[in-house]
Amino acid sequence: MIVIGLGSPFLTDDSVGPRVVRELVRQGCDGVRLVESHAGGMLLLEELAGTRRAVIVDALVDVRREPGEVVVSGVENHSRNASCGHDCTLTQALAMGRAMGLSLPANEHIHLVAITAGDVTTFSEQLTAPVQAALVGACSAVREILAGDFQSGQREMS
């Protein structure tokens, strides 16, 4: 099992994925590989290769949602960094990796935990207040998935 926190540590709320991973490291997650990554798309294949289950934590840019909302879904949805504008979406990367013979988790064994961002363009190492407050919920969502208590389908968490 792997948990990948995506995002830039220098772009305000874009750093929420790595911050969730750091909090999980602080809390302790036995038997789980916790990784910070700064790029998605094809670059995620290296981290996912050889795993059976994965959680990807990332910022979500969605003006229809309030900053700080935590959304749990499968790989069919997009977050800020899981898809890379320079190469392909996560689902395309997974399909290409499988075609190349990589041992990757099945799509249904990959969960996306996305936190709606308020600001992903300002150079700062501080999260906005709503996203900072969402860290607890995001960590809880990841732990629920790790425990196998997560029910399939997209949902919001408070």
C-alpha positions in Angstrom: 0.0 0.0 0.0 1.2 3.5 -0.9 0.0 7.0 -0.1 1.3 9.6 -2.5 0.9 13.3 -1.5 1.1 15.4 -4.7 1.9 19.1 -4.9 4.4 21.9 -4.7 5.6 22.8 -1.2 6.0 26.4 -2.3 2.5 27.2 -3.8 0.1 27.8 -0.9 -2.7 25.2 -1.0 -1.0 23.2 -3.8 1.1 21.8 -1.0 -1.8 20.1 0.8 -1.0 16.6 -0.6 2.6 16.6 0.8 1.3 18.1 4.1 -1.2 15.3 4.6 1.6 12.8 4.0 3.8 14.6 6.5 1.0 14.5 9.1 0.5 10.8 8.5 4.3 10.2 9.0 4.0 12.2 12.3 1.0 10.1 13.4 2.6 6.8 12.2 1.3 4.5 9.5 2.7 1.0 9.9 2.9 -1.0 6.7 2.2 1.9 4.4 4.7 3.6 2.2 4.3 7.4 2.4 5.7 9.4 -0.5 5.7 13.1 -1.4 5.7 13.8 -5.1 5.7 17.0 -7.1 4.4 15.8 -10.5 1.6 13.5 -11.7 0.8 11.8 -15.0 3.5 9.3 -16.2 5.8 10.3 -13.4 3.4 8.6 -10.9 3.9 5.2 -12.5 7.3 4.8 -10.9 5.8 5.2 -7.5 2.8 3.0 -8.2 4.7 0.1 -9.9 4.6 -3.0 -7.8 1.8 -1.8 -5.4 -1.6 -3.4 -5.1 -3.5 -0.4 -3.5 -2.8 3.3 -3.6 -4.2 6.6 -2.2 -3.3 9.8 -4.0 -3.8 13.0 -2.0 -3.9 16.3 -4.0 -5.3 19.8 -4.2 -8.5 20.2 -6.2 -9.3 23.4 -8.1 -13.1 23.6 -8.4 -14.9 26.9 -8.2 -18.2 25.1 -7.5 -16.8 23.9 -4.1 -15.8 25.7 -1.0 -12.1 25.8 -0.1 -11.3 23.0 2.4 -13.9 20.5 1.2 -12.5 17.0 1.1 -13.6 14.8 -1.8 -12.9 11.1 -2.0 -13.2 9.4 -5.4 -11.6 7.0 -7.8 -9.1 7.8 -10.5 -11.8 8.8 -13.0 -11.9 12.3 -11.4 -9.1 14.8 -11.7 -7.2 16.8 -9.1 -4.7 19.5 -9.7 -1.5 17.4 -10.1 -2.6 13.8 -10.6 -2.9 14.7 -14.3 0.0 16.4 -15.8 -0.6 19.0 -18.5 2.8 18.1 -20.0 2.0 14.5 -20.7 -1.4 12.9 -19.8 -4.1 12.2 -17.3 -3.7 9.6 -14.5 -6.1 7.2 -16.2 -4.1 7.5 -19.5 -0.8 7.0 -17.6 -2.2 3.9 -15.9 -3.4 2.5 -19.3 0.0 3.1 -20.9 1.9 1.6 -17.9 -0.2 -1.5 -18.1 0.4 -1.7 -21.8 4.1 -1.6 -21.1 3.7 -4.5 -18.7 4.1 -2.6 -15.4 2.5 -4.2 -12.4 0.1 -1.4 -11.3 -2.9 -1.4 -9.0 -6.3 -1.9 -10.6 -8.2 1.4 -11.0 -10.7 0.3 -8.3 -7.8 0.0 -5.9 -6.7 3.5 -6.4 -8.4 6.3 -4.4 -8.1 10.0 -4.8 -8.4 12.2 -1.7 -8.7 15.8 -3.0 -8.9 18.9 -0.9 -10.5 21.9 -2.6 -7.9 24.7 -2.7 -8.5 28.4 -2.3 -5.1 29.6 -3.7 -2.7 27.5 -5.8 -0.7 30.4 -7.4 0.8 32.4 -4.5 4.3 31.5 -3.5 4.0 30.7 0.2 4.7 27.7 2.4 1.4 28.4 4.4 -1.9 26.9 3.6 -5.0 29.1 3.5 -7.1 28.8 6.7 -9.9 26.5 5.2 -7.4 24.1 3.7 -5.3 24.0 6.9 -8.5 23.1 8.8 -9.2 20.3 6.3 -6.0 18.5 7.1 -7.6 16.5 9.9 -10.5 15.4 7.6 -8.1 14.5 4.8 -6.0 12.4 7.1 -9.1 10.7 8.4 -10.2 9.9 4.9 -6.9 8.3 4.1 -7.0 6.3 7.3 -10.5 5.1 6.5 -9.3 3.9 3.1 -6.2 2.2 4.6 -8.5 0.4 7.1 -10.7 -0.8 4.3 -13.7 1.0 5.7 -14.2 3.2 2.6 -17.3 2.6 0.5 -16.9 3.0 -3.2 -18.2 6.1 -5.0 -17.5 9.8 -4.7 -18.3 11.6 -1.5 -17.5 14.7 0.4 -16.2 14.6 3.9 -16.4 17.4 6.5 
